[in-house]
Amino acid sequence: MDFKGQVAMITGGARGIGRSIAGHFAKHGANLAIADVSEDAARETAGELASAGAKTMAVKLDVSKSDQVVKAFEDVVKEFGRLDILINNAGITKDGLVLRMKEEDWDAVININLKGVFLCSKEAVKVMVKQKYGRIVNIASVVAFMGNPGQVNYSASKAGIVGLTKTVAREYASRGLTVNAVAPGFISTAMTDALAENVRQEMLKSIPVGKFGTVDDVANAVSFLASADAGYITGQVIHVNGGMYM
Ligand code: NAP
């Protein structure tokens, strides 16, 4: 895979899966915009990748705020002159059974996980259409396909991403853009480390390969879909879940 001269923006890129994706792109020559709600964390990750040789910038961005999204994309294009790859990775959980779920927790998850993908995709498409080239990869989840008790907001946001992915893929397929999703299963990150040990052990029983995934497992699939080699693949979801859902 060769990303030399390409520009990739990764939302929620400061840590976890986003950080790993950024590392993969950096290794293969891309210029990187690390966009994260935490400016300090974005700076730290951008700094680490720059000291390993990549050209990077840190962008403070809450993906659910349209004014910040518009400015972030303007800043990235001003800095690098183009945008080839957008990874819509930023996401949160605010779990609770449907009867107990607060409206504000529903809204927060939908706004960041789903509206954020819409807002960022809209700005990216404007740039990519002019270039006649672009790759958008959205991070969904296995729970979009299986459901998960306690995650009505999260699973709905991730299922929404799948529909959004297919629609934007159809709208811009003839303009040199591909839009795909990666649906991770249970991946070891801060998000899943926060779960109780008994929940983690129960989860493990449902994974045929018998282990949790790593951030690199997800980044490998994302890197392929973001590469020029994946030009005939659009509107698809790649499942990275150790067989948990098939
Ligand atoms: P993570 O470790 O919590 O990282 C998420 C990153 O997104 C953090 O840097 C976070 O910043 C940032 N972020 C949160 N809200 C944001 C916002 N409004 N705007 C911009 N950035 C924001 O999570 P992860 O496990 O790497 O998950 C990454 C993606 O994969 C998410 O979309 C998640 O739903 C999806 N996913 C994860 C798993 C898994 O098992 N880990 C499975 C399926 C799907 P702060 O830390 O400052 O909040």
Residues whose N, C-alpha, C, O or C-beta is under 5 A from the ligand:
A	BS01	NAP	T11 G12 A14 R15 G16 I17 G18 A35 D36 V37 S38 L61 D62 V63 S64 N89 A90 G91 I112 I139 A140 S141 V142 P184 G185 F186 I187 T189 A190 M191 T192
